């Protein structure tokens, strides 16, 4: 993949990131917490994917993205370890919300996580697009 192709793909990943982040924040106002979890996870997923593509990585699965994120950014000290935890936590919450008929998330669980999700997205935007 050329540098230009990586730049275009990373840009499109960030378009999805910002759309899903906005969706999650609007849905939070309606207290639709299970859907908030889904949109917030995918906002985070696309932001991390944008950064990884920008840096020349191309994970193929959600698990692969989480593993490579930990190995390439957290273990190397480029990204604070708390962000690896929130990525895994959001994936787990999203899966529970989607597939576990007895699981419902709520404001108390989601609001603190959403703050960290937004922090990581802002950090990634700065990392990718700042000169």
N, C-alpha and C positions, 0 to 999 in steps of 0.2 A: 504494500500500500504506500502510495506517495505521501509526502508531507501535506500536499494540498488536499488529497482525499481524506487524510486524517483530520485536517482542519475542518472540512465540510461536515464530516460525520460527527465530530465533537460538537460542532455548532448545532446540528440537528438534535443531538442528544440533549443539549442544554435547552432547546426550545421545548422539548417534552418535559424536561425537569421543571422548568418554570411554570408550565401549564398545570402539571400535576401538583406542584406545591401550592399554587393559587387555588386549585380545586380543593385540596385538603384543608386549607385555611377557611374557605367559604363553607365547606361541609361541617367544619367544627362549629361554626356559628349556629348551624342547624342541629348540632349535637348528634350527628350521624357517625358515631365513633368507629364502627366497623369499616365504613367506607373511607373515613378519614385515614385509618390505618393503611388501607390498600393504596390510596393515592399518595400518601406520604412515603410509603415504601418504594413505590415506583418512581417518585421524584428523586429519591436518594439513589436508587438503582441507576437511573439514567445519568445522574450527575457523576457518579463514580465511573460509569462506563465512558462518559465524555472525557474524563481525566485520563483514564487508562488508554483509550484510543489515541488521545492527544500525545501520550507518552510512548506509543508504539506497541501497546499490549492489546490483545483481542480475546478476552475470555468468552467462552462459548455457552456457559450455563450460569445460573444464579449462584450455585455453589462455587463454581470456578471464579466468578467475579469476587466473591467474598474471600476465597482463599488467596487469590492473587493480590487483592487489596491489602490483606494482612501481610503477606510476604514482601510485596514491593514498596509499600508505603508506611506501614506501621512498624514492622520489624527493622526497617532501615532508618526509622526516626523522622521520616518526612511528614508523617501525620500522627497526631496524638492517638494513643491506644483507645481512648474513650469512644472514638469514632468507629473503630472496628466493632466494638461492642454494640453500638447503636444500630449499625447496619445488620448485624446478625439478629439482634433483638427485634428490629422492624420486620425482618423476613419471617421470623417465628410468629409474631403477632398477626401479620398479614395472612399467613397460612392458617393459623387458628381461626381467624375471623371468617375466612373463606370456606374452610372444610370441617371445622368442629361445630356440630349443631348445638352444643352446650356452651360455647365460648362467646362471650360478648365483652368487648373492651369498653372503656368508659373514660370520662374526662380526667379522672385522677391518674389513670395509667398513661393517657396519651398526651396531655398538655406538656409535661416536662420533657417527654421524648421529642415532641415537635420542635421545641426550642433547640435541642441538640441537632435535629435533622436540618433545621434552617442554618445553624452555625456551620455545619459541614458543607452544605451546598454553597454558602457564601465563600467559604475557604476555597472550595474547588473552583468557583467562578473566578476568584482572584488569582488562583494559581494558573489557570488556563489562559485568561485574557489580559493579565497585567503584563506590561513590558518588562 
